[in-house]
Amino acid sequence: MSSKSSDIKEVSVLGLGAMGAAIAQIYLDQGYKVTVWNRSADKAGALVAKGAVLARSASEAVRAARVVVMCVYDYRAAEAILAMDGVAAAMDGRLLVQLTTGSPQDARDAQAWAHTHGAAYVEGAIQAAPDQMGRPDTPLLVSGARPAYDDARPWLEALAGGIVYLGEAASAAAAMDLATLSTIYGTILGFIHGARIAEHEGFDVAEYGRIVAGIMPTFAGFLQHEGSVIQSGDFAISQSPMRISVEATQRILETAQTSGIDTEFPAFAAGIFRRADEAGLGGEELAALIKLLRVKGVQA
């Protein structure tokens, strides 16, 4: 499927939650003719007032533009919309850009559905909040057949400057999304526990947040190094010996216990590192922890 100059500035957006509405607004701001549809039509009011066209049905929205961008709550919601009357038939010849968060299998199934109904398919995983969309550094993970990705690029670049194309496997963006979310949620749990430590010791928690923000670039560089270590398979100590983290996580746990702070998170972390040490990994690089995870799932 090749781009056509006649419809390069047209798009249909299915789903007007916080992210879907932000996506539609960005397209409007960039001069696209935007057709929108949402189960609750009242959510389209502000966009219609700014020039968007409200479709009466999902199938009408799909027929309105060659490129259809979908962003709804989850894949169950997406599947329900795609199963609505006339949607499958309307997909023939379209390019479906799926920005709904889901699993790798969800992405594979969605691509198969799209191809069955004559549509090209691109999977995207947004790595930003709605108010961070449309920036030069907005990260967006993308995967799908290369011709479909190349065709979708103008629409994708309108939404995010930090596009990372992960290859032709439709599942790749969803898989990497889960990987990055693991980092994010692990960090959030640690951050909140740290906030409780700061609070307990009488520190300004907002100042704690500022300190954490300041060290994040250095921390990100460290994580990048550990990723390279895992890929290389050489776990000789290069930056951080595992044993240091064994001791540090135990210290965090003991502090929580003596301070009366909830111990669930530090107990989990200390338990993993203790098992790594018992497995003989204490004298290797911190990234060697992955050896433990490769054997079996870690139990809390």
Secondary structure, 3 states (H helix, E strand, C coil): CCCCCCCCCEEEEECCCHHHHHHHHHHHHCCCEEEEECCCHHHHHHHHHCCCEECCCHHHHHHHCCEEEECCCCHHHHHHHHCCCCHHHHCCCCEEEECCCCCHHHHHHHHHHHHHCCCEEEEEEECCCHHHCCCCCCEEEEECCHHHHHHHHHHHHHHCCEEEECCCCCCHHHHHHHHHHHHHHHHHHHHHHHHHHHHHCCCCHHHHHHHHHHHHHHHHHHHHHHHHHHHHCCCCCCCCEHHHHHHHHHHHHHHHHHHCCCCHHHHHHHHHHHHHHHCCCCCCEHHHHHHHHHHCCCCC
